[in-house]
Amino acid sequence: MRLHIVHDEDGRILAAAPVETEDYRGVVPQQVFPRPLPVSPEHTAVELEVPHEYREGSLLDICGKLSVDPQRKKLVARTPS
């Protein structure tokens, strides 16, 4: 499962949408999701693969448990602040 993600400089996910809708639980394959766009120079848009152990969660769960590692360009478990 891949997500189109907008994140801030710290890797915090600000918005996300599935790229392959047929892989997202409960979504009709023909349904199209709008892709979030960065609205500030400090925000970045990327498409990233969701780690296997998080794929069964809802989009809200995935965004709450993961963040973007901007250097490695991958989703990683969030660290407590």
Secondary structure, DSSP 4 states (H G I P E B T S, - for coil): -EEEEEE-TT--EEEEEESSGGGSTT--TT--PPPP---STT-EEEEEEPPGGGTTS-HHHHHHHEEEETTTTEEEEPPP-
